[in-house]
Amino acid sequence: MKPLLFSVFFSIAVINICHAQQARKADDALLLEYYQNQRFADALTYLKGIYTEPVTDTKELSRLAYTSAMAHLLPDAEGFYQRVYDKDSTNLTVLYNLASINQRRGNNNKAEVYFKKLVALDTTNFEAYNRLAQINRDKSGGIKNEIFYFEKANKLNPIDADVAFDLSEAYMLDDQSPKAEKVLAIAIAADPSNIILQQALLRLNYIESKWRETVKTGEQLLLLGDSTTSTISKLGRAYYQIKNYTCGIAILTKIPEPNQTEITAYFTAACYKMLKDQQQAITYFKKAITLSISPSTGTYYNEMADSYETLKQFIKAKTNYQKALLYDDKPLTYYYLATMFDAELKDKKSALKYYKKYIAGKPDKKQETYINYSIARIAALGGK
């Protein structure tokens, strides 16, 4: 009887295990519907109801990890992937996902560890090298490592535009322009209409003072529809350098007024000057001067003057108030001068002059207290 009894118990146990395994099988059609409709949170809730803890099966953990990541529950996703990793530290997919999740969460140091483990196992993983380069870009003094990893990625796929662009930029920063030119030449040959690559080539030619090449690339970008200020500015300067002043003016004056810079105004002026149009040259030189000065310069001088006044260093205060007026003729500066001459220096004549200038400047109505005080002081000081 004992052998028979054992056989019965064994059969029951096997049946229970089988039923348990069947009970943990998810409905793939339902999951697909959740995924297709971007209902990843619902999919995760469903899976957790099927794959109850403790979950030890690798496929179940992987499915929970993937769904958590798609539901933007990154800590949960990392936890599930970590459990798979603990079972198999050579799983390339898990390594990549652990690295990517940590990078998305801003934990670049941890992401770098996983990406390095990944490329140690798979030296042909283009995206891992690309990510390692990006991580090192954000590190202080990481240009050498950034170039190293971008070179690895570029070697695996030399026509990938994003990596070619990033590598060429890194080369330029590291004063390796010939290498940048070679990388761009290969990528542009494969995709000559790629504006990002052409912009990188324009920047390279500009840096190298290859003016005719800059013009050629700049004109190509215009044909491709690139009318950014950066492109037009470089092209305008290149026209000036090859003595094509008419084209320089034509292209630089197309830049919208809000996008004009000190450089664009200067080279427009320089082109006019070379064409003997001195009046227009003066106009644009003035604009260059205006654009070279921070709009806040007057405020800085006013603040410095106020500090000198607080220290009773009135001559320096006066000098800085007057400098502020050179950069920004604000009525309030005249008021500051007036009150300093009136209350501190007892110079009634100067105080009267500046009170009048303040009122003549038509100050904002929000300064009503200052306006009324100034009018009263003008009357008291004998002004009309």
C-alpha positions as CSV (number, residue, x, y, z in Angstrom):
1,M,0.0,0.0,0.0
2,K,2.8,2.4,0.8
3,P,4.2,2.4,-2.8
4,L,0.6,3.0,-4.1
5,L,0.0,5.8,-1.6
6,F,3.3,7.5,-2.5
7,S,2.3,7.2,-6.2
8,V,-1.0,8.9,-5.6
9,F,0.6,11.8,-3.6
10,F,3.2,12.2,-6.3
11,S,0.6,12.4,-9.0
12,I,-1.4,15.0,-7.0
13,A,1.7,17.1,-6.5
14,V,2.5,17.0,-10.2
15,I,-1.0,17.9,-11.1
16,N,-1.0,20.9,-8.7
17,I,2.3,22.1,-10.1
18,C,1.0,21.9,-13.6
19,H,-2.1,23.8,-12.7
20,A,0.0,26.4,-10.9
21,Q,2.1,26.9,-14.0
22,Q,-1.0,27.2,-16.2
23,A,-2.5,29.7,-13.8
24,R,0.6,32.0,-14.3
25,K,0.3,32.0,-18.0
26,A,-0.6,35.5,-19.3
27,D,-3.1,36.2,-22.1
28,D,-0.8,37.3,-24.9
29,A,-3.6,38.7,-27.0
30,L,-4.8,40.9,-24.0
31,L,-1.3,42.0,-23.4
32,L,-0.8,43.0,-27.0
33,E,-4.0,45.0,-26.9
34,Y,-2.7,46.8,-23.8
35,Y,0.6,47.5,-25.5
36,Q,-0.9,48.7,-28.8
37,N,-3.1,51.1,-27.0
38,Q,-0.2,52.4,-24.8
39,R,-2.0,51.1,-21.6
40,F,1.2,50.0,-20.0
41,A,0.1,50.7,-16.5
42,D,-2.9,48.5,-17.0
43,A,-0.7,45.8,-18.5
44,L,1.6,45.9,-15.5
45,T,-1.4,45.6,-13.1
46,Y,-2.6,42.7,-15.1
47,L,0.8,40.9,-15.1
48,K,1.3,41.4,-11.4
49,G,-2.0,39.7,-10.9
50,I,-0.8,36.8,-12.9
51,Y,2.9,36.7,-11.8
52,T,2.4,36.9,-8.1
53,E,5.5,37.0,-5.9
54,P,7.8,35.4,-5.4
55,V,8.6,35.7,-9.1
56,T,11.7,33.6,-10.1
57,D,11.2,32.8,-13.7
58,T,13.4,34.8,-16.0
59,K,10.8,35.3,-18.7
60,E,8.3,36.5,-16.2
61,L,10.7,39.0,-14.6
62,S,11.8,40.2,-18.0
63,R,8.2,40.8,-19.0
64,L,7.5,42.7,-15.8
65,A,10.6,44.7,-16.2
66,Y,9.8,45.7,-19.8
67,T,6.2,46.7,-18.9
68,S,7.3,48.7,-15.9
69,A,9.8,50.6,-18.1
70,M,7.2,51.4,-20.7
71,A,4.8,52.5,-17.9
72,H,7.6,54.9,-16.8
73,L,8.0,53.1,-13.4
74,L,11.7,53.1,-13.7
75,P,12.6,52.0,-10.1
76,D,10.3,49.0,-10.5
77,A,11.8,48.2,-13.9
78,E,15.3,48.4,-12.6
79,G,14.3,46.1,-9.7
80,F,13.0,43.5,-12.0
81,Y,15.9,43.7,-14.4
82,Q,18.3,43.5,-11.5
83,R,16.7,40.2,-10.4
84,V,17.3,38.8,-13.9
85,Y,20.8,40.2,-13.9
86,D,21.5,38.4,-10.6
87,K,20.6,35.2,-12.3
88,D,22.7,35.9,-15.4
89,S,25.2,38.7,-15.4
90,T,26.0,38.1,-19.1
91,N,22.5,38.8,-20.4
92,L,23.2,41.6,-23.0
93,T,19.6,42.8,-23.2
94,V,19.4,43.1,-19.4
95,L,22.7,44.9,-19.2
96,Y,21.5,47.4,-21.9
97,N,18.2,48.0,-20.1
98,L,19.8,48.5,-16.7
99,A,22.3,51.0,-18.2
100,S,19.5,52.8,-20.1
101,I,17.2,53.0,-17.1
102,N,20.0,54.5,-15.0
103,Q,20.9,57.0,-17.7
104,R,17.2,58.1,-17.9
105,R,17.2,58.5,-14.1
106,G,20.4,60.7,-14.3
107,N,22.6,58.1,-12.6
108,N,25.3,58.2,-15.3
109,N,28.0,56.6,-13.1
110,K,25.9,53.5,-12.7
111,A,24.9,53.5,-16.3
112,E,28.5,53.7,-17.4
113,V,29.3,50.6,-15.4
114,Y,26.6,48.6,-17.1
115,F,27.5,49.9,-20.6
116,K,31.1,49.1,-20.0
117,K,30.2,45.5,-19.0
118,L,28.1,45.3,-22.1
119,V,30.8,46.3,-24.5
120,A,33.2,44.0,-22.8
121,L,30.9,41.2,-23.8
122,D,29.8,42.6,-27.1
123,T,32.4,44.7,-28.9
124,T,30.0,45.4,-31.8
125,N,27.3,47.1,-29.8
126,F,27.0,50.5,-31.6
127,E,24.4,52.1,-29.3
128,A,26.4,51.2,-26.1
129,Y,29.5,53.0,-27.5
130,N,27.3,55.9,-28.5
131,R,25.8,56.1,-25.0
132,L,29.2,55.8,-23.3
133,A,30.4,58.8,-25.4
134,Q,27.4,60.9,-24.4
135,I,28.0,60.1,-20.7
136,N,31.6,61.1,-20.9
137,R,30.7,64.3,-22.7
138,D,29.0,65.5,-19.5
139,K,32.1,64.8,-17.4
140,S,34.6,67.5,-16.7
141,G,37.7,66.8,-18.9
142,G,36.0,63.8,-20.5
143,I,36.7,64.9,-24.1
144,K,39.3,62.1,-24.6
145,N,37.0,59.4,-23.5
146,E,34.1,60.9,-25.4
147,I,36.2,60.8,-28.6
148,F,37.3,57.2,-27.8
149,Y,33.8,55.9,-27.6
150,F,32.4,57.9,-30.5
151,E,35.3,56.6,-32.6
152,K,34.3,53.0,-31.7
153,A,30.7,53.8,-32.7
154,N,31.7,55.6,-35.9
155,K,33.9,52.7,-36.9
156,L,31.0,50.3,-36.6
157,N,28.7,52.6,-38.6
158,P,30.5,55.5,-40.3
159,I,27.4,56.8,-42.1
160,D,25.3,57.3,-38.9
161,A,24.7,61.0,-39.1
162,D,24.2,61.6,-35.3
163,V,27.5,60.0,-34.3
164,A,29.4,61.5,-37.2
165,F,28.1,64.9,-36.1
166,D,28.9,64.4,-32.5
167,L,32.4,63.0,-33.2
168,S,33.2,65.8,-35.6
169,E,32.2,68.4,-32.9
170,A,34.4,66.6,-30.4
171,Y,37.3,66.6,-32.8
172,M,36.9,70.3,-33.4
173,L,36.9,71.0,-29.6
174,D,40.0,68.9,-29.3
175,D,41.8,70.8,-32.2
176,Q,41.7,67.7,-34.5
177,S,40.0,69.4,-37.5
178,P,41.5,67.0,-40.2
179,K,39.9,64.0,-38.5
180,A,36.6,65.9,-38.2
181,E,36.7,66.7,-42.0
182,K,37.3,63.0,-42.8
183,V,34.4,61.8,-40.6
184,L,32.0,64.4,-42.1
185,A,33.1,63.6,-45.7
186,I,32.1,60.0,-45.3
187,A,28.8,60.7,-43.7
188,I,27.9,63.6,-46.1
189,A,28.7,61.4,-49.1
190,A,26.0,59.0,-47.8
191,D,23.5,61.7,-47.0
192,P,24.4,65.0,-48.8
193,S,21.0,66.6,-47.9
194,N,21.5,66.2,-44.2
195,I,21.4,69.8,-42.8
196,I,22.9,68.8,-39.5
197,L,26.0,67.3,-41.2
198,Q,26.3,70.3,-43.5
199,Q,26.1,72.7,-40.6
200,A,29.0,70.8,-38.9
201,L,31.0,71.1,-42.1
202,L,30.2,74.8,-42.3
203,R,31.4,75.3,-38.8
204,L,34.6,73.3,-39.5
205,N,35.4,75.4,-42.6
206,Y,34.6,78.6,-40.7
207,I,36.9,77.6,-37.8
208,E,39.7,76.8,-40.3
209,S,39.2,80.1,-42.2
210,K,38.5,78.2,-45.4
211,W,36.4,81.0,-46.7
212,R,35.5,79.7,-50.2
213,E,34.6,76.3,-48.8
214,T,32.5,78.2,-46.2
215,V,30.7,80.0,-48.9
216,K,30.1,76.8,-50.9
217,T,28.7,75.0,-47.8
218,G,26.7,78.0,-46.7
219,E,25.0,78.3,-50.1
220,Q,24.3,74.6,-50.1
221,L,22.6,75.0,-46.7
222,L,20.5,77.9,-48.1
223,L,19.3,75.7,-50.9
224,L,18.4,73.0,-48.4
225,G,16.2,75.6,-46.6
226,D,18.5,76.5,-43.7
227,S,18.1,80.2,-42.9
228,T,19.2,80.1,-39.3
229,T,21.1,83.1,-38.0
230,S,24.2,81.0,-37.3
231,T,24.4,79.8,-40.9
232,I,23.7,83.3,-42.4
233,S,26.2,84.9,-40.1
234,K,29.0,82.6,-41.1
235,L,28.1,82.9,-44.8
236,G,28.0,86.7,-44.6
237,R,31.5,86.9,-43.0
238,A,32.8,84.4,-45.6
239,Y,31.5,86.7,-48.4
240,Y,33.3,89.6,-46.8
241,Q,36.6,87.6,-46.6
242,I,36.5,86.7,-50.3
243,K,35.6,90.4,-51.1
244,N,32.1,89.7,-52.3
245,Y,30.7,92.6,-50.3
246,T,27.4,92.9,-52.2
247,C,26.5,89.3,-51.4
248,G,27.7,89.9,-47.8
249,I,25.2,92.8,-47.4
250,A,22.4,91.0,-49.1
251,I,22.7,87.9,-46.9
252,L,23.4,89.6,-43.6
253,T,20.5,92.1,-43.9
254,K,18.1,89.2,-44.3
255,I,18.6,88.4,-40.6
256,P,15.5,89.5,-38.7
257,E,16.2,92.5,-36.4
258,P,15.7,90.6,-33.1
259,N,18.4,88.0,-34.3
260,Q,21.0,90.6,-35.3
261,T,24.2,90.3,-33.3
262,E,27.3,92.5,-32.8
263,I,29.1,90.3,-35.3
264,T,26.4,90.4,-38.0
265,A,26.1,94.2,-37.6
266,Y,29.9,94.7,-37.8
267,F,30.4,92.7,-41.0
268,T,27.4,94.4,-42.6
269,A,29.1,97.7,-41.7
270,A,32.5,96.5,-43.0
271,C,30.9,95.5,-46.3
272,Y,29.3,98.9,-46.7
273,K,32.6,100.6,-45.9
274,M,34.4,98.6,-48.6
275,L,31.8,99.7,-51.1
276,K,32.4,103.3,-50.0
277,D,28.9,103.7,-48.6
278,Q,30.1,105.4,-45.5
279,Q,26.7,106.5,-44.2
280,Q,25.3,103.0,-44.1
281,A,28.6,101.8,-42.7
282,I,28.3,104.3,-39.8
283,T,24.7,103.1,-39.2
284,Y,25.7,99.5,-38.8
285,F,28.9,100.3,-36.8
286,K,26.6,102.1,-34.4
287,K,24.3,99.1,-34.3
288,A,27.3,96.9,-33.6
289,I,28.3,99.1,-30.6
290,T,24.8,99.0,-29.3
291,L,24.6,95.2,-29.6
292,S,28.0,94.7,-27.9
293,I,26.7,96.4,-24.8
294,S,24.6,94.5,-22.3
295,P,21.1,96.0,-21.8
296,S,21.8,95.8,-18.1
297,T,25.0,97.9,-18.1
298,G,23.2,101.0,-17.0
299,T,21.6,99.1,-14.2
300,Y,25.1,97.9,-13.0
301,Y,26.5,101.4,-13.0
302,N,23.4,102.6,-11.0
303,E,23.8,99.9,-8.5
304,M,27.5,100.6,-8.1
305,A,26.8,104.3,-7.8
306,D,24.3,103.6,-5.0
307,S,26.9,101.6,-3.1
308,Y,29.4,104.5,-3.4
309,E,26.8,106.9,-2.2
310,T,26.1,104.6,0.8
311,L,29.8,104.7,1.5
312,K,29.7,108.6,1.3
313,Q,32.1,108.4,-1.7
314,F,30.0,111.0,-3.6
315,I,32.5,111.8,-6.4
316,K,32.6,108.1,-7.4
317,A,28.8,107.9,-7.1
318,K,28.3,110.8,-9.4
319,T,30.8,109.3,-12.0
320,N,28.9,106.0,-12.0
321,Y,25.5,107.6,-12.2
322,Q,26.7,109.6,-15.2
323,K,28.2,106.4,-16.8
324,A,24.8,104.7,-16.3
325,L,23.2,107.5,-18.3
326,L,25.6,106.9,-21.2
327,Y,24.3,103.3,-21.5
328,D,20.6,103.8,-20.6
329,D,19.1,107.3,-20.3
330,K,16.6,106.3,-17.5
331,P,14.8,109.2,-15.8
332,L,15.2,107.5,-12.4
333,T,19.0,108.0,-12.7
334,Y,18.5,111.7,-12.8
335,Y,16.3,111.4,-9.7
336,Y,19.2,109.6,-7.9
337,L,21.6,112.3,-8.9
338,A,19.2,115.0,-7.8
339,T,18.6,113.6,-4.4
340,M,22.3,113.1,-3.8
341,F,23.2,116.7,-4.8
342,D,20.2,117.9,-2.7
343,A,20.5,116.0,0.5
344,E,24.1,114.9,0.7
345,L,26.2,117.5,-1.2
346,K,23.9,120.5,-0.6
347,D,24.5,121.6,-4.2
348,K,21.1,123.1,-4.8
349,K,21.9,124.3,-8.4
350,S,22.9,120.8,-9.5
351,A,20.0,119.2,-7.6
352,L,17.5,121.6,-9.4
353,K,19.0,120.7,-12.8
354,Y,18.6,117.0,-12.2
355,Y,15.1,117.2,-10.7
356,K,14.1,119.1,-13.9
357,K,15.8,116.4,-16.1
358,Y,13.9,113.7,-14.2
359,I,10.5,115.4,-14.8
360,A,11.4,116.1,-18.4
361,G,12.2,112.5,-19.0
362,K,8.5,111.6,-18.4
363,P,9.0,109.0,-15.7
364,D,6.6,106.1,-15.3
365,K,3.4,106.9,-13.5
366,K,4.4,104.1,-11.0
367,Q,7.0,106.6,-9.7
368,E,4.3,109.0,-8.6
369,T,5.9,109.5,-5.2
370,Y,9.2,110.5,-6.8
371,I,7.4,112.7,-9.3
372,N,5.5,114.6,-6.6
373,Y,8.6,115.0,-4.5
374,S,10.7,116.3,-7.4
375,I,8.0,118.8,-8.4
376,A,7.9,120.0,-4.8
377,R,11.7,120.3,-4.6
378,I,11.9,122.2,-7.9
379,A,9.5,124.8,-6.5
380,A,11.4,125.0,-3.2
381,L,14.7,125.4,-5.0
382,G,13.4,128.3,-7.0
383,G,12.6,126.4,-10.2
384,K,9.5,127.0,-12.3
